Amino acid sequence: TLNPSIEGGAYVTVADYAKLLVMHLRGGTCGDTRVLSAEATARMQKDRLAEYGGTTGNPSSPGYGLGFWVNAANQVVTDPGAYGSFPLLDQKRRYGVFIAIELTSAVGVQLGAAVKPALDAIFDEAMIAE
């Protein structure tokens, strides 16, 4: 894209973004290397609006952490991209997903909402089997 905006013009591969999500799921570690403290990753995923007041105006993502839209009731954090990419961390089930597309943020959110119930069912079944 020719968009010079850092927010809308950054480049990442799916594999690189997966490493970032796994690092968050592992409390700040990448393999055997600590990248962030467990406290820092938890703080990034915590709804700071609930703590300090305010609203996002979005019922599906009522809170905001540091780089993540937060739905504390569903234990989910997301950060939809301007061109449709859709990362999601499900804190309860301990999984992350990254949908990489180049369309619009609304389409990415729709895709995320469409695949989440199937992923939840898979991870819920896996948790029962353990």
N, C-alpha and C positions, 0 to 999 in steps of 0.2 A: 504494500500500500504506500501511497505517497504522503500519507498523513504524518506531519512532523511532530505530532503530539506524543510525548513520552508515554502518557497513559494509554493512548489509543494506537501507538506505533511500536510498542515493544515486540520483540520476537522471542519465542520460546518453543522448544520441541515438546511433544507429549511426554517423552521420556524424562526430560528435565523437570517438567511440571510435576510429574509423578514423584520424583525425588523430593520435591518440596512438600507435597502432601504427606508422603511417608514420614518425612522429618517431623511434621506436625503431629502425626499419629503416634510417633515414638517419643514425644515429649522433648523434641529439640535435638535428637541425635540422627546422624547420617552414617549408617554402618556403625563403626566403633568410635566415630568422631562426634564430639558434642559441638553443635553449631550454635544453638541457643539454649539457655537454661530452660528447665521444665516450667519454671515460673513465667518466663517470657512467653513461651508458646501458649500456656494457659491464659495469660493476660490478653494475648492477641485475639483469642477465641471467646473471650468473655464480653457480654453485653455491657458496654460502658455507658450507654444511654440510660439503662436501668439504674446504674450507679449514680450518674450525675444529672439525670433528667433530660427530657427531650423526646423527640419522636422522628422516625424515618418517614412516616406517612404511608408505609407499605405493610399491610397486615401479614404478608407471608414472610417478611424479613423485618420484624419490628425493632430490632436492635442493631448496634454496630460496635464492633471491636476495633482492632487495629488491622485494617486491610480486609476484613471480613464482615459481611452482613450476617447478623446473628438471629436465629430463631431458637431462643433458649428453651421454650416449651417443647419443641421437637428435637432438641439437642443437635441442631444442624447449623453449620456455617457455610456460606457461599461467597463468591465474588465474581459475578457475571462480567465478562469483558464487553467492551464497546462493540466488537464485531462478532459476538455470539459465543465465544468460548465460555465454558461453564464448569468451574471447579466446585466441588462440594465435599465437605467432610461431615460424616455422620458420626458424632461423638459417642452416641449410645452403642451403635453396632461396630464401631471402630473400622470404618472403611472410608476410602476416598475415591472420587471419580473425577475425571477431567474429560469433558466433551470439547473437541477442537473442531470448530467450523469457522467459516468466514461469511457471516450474514449480518444479523443484528442481535443485540442483547436480548430482545424479546423472544427471538427464535431459540436462542440458547437456553433461556429460562423455561420455555415450553418443552424443549427436549429433556432438560433436567427433571422437570415435573413428570414427564411421561415415563422415564426410565426408573425413577426412584422407587416406586412401589414394587417393581420386579426385583430390583437389587435388595430392597429391604426383606422381601420374602426369602431370597437366597441366603442372606446373612442371618436372618432369624432361624432358618432351618439348620444352618451350620452351627449356630450357638446352642440349639437344642441337642444336636448330635454330640456335642462336646460333653 
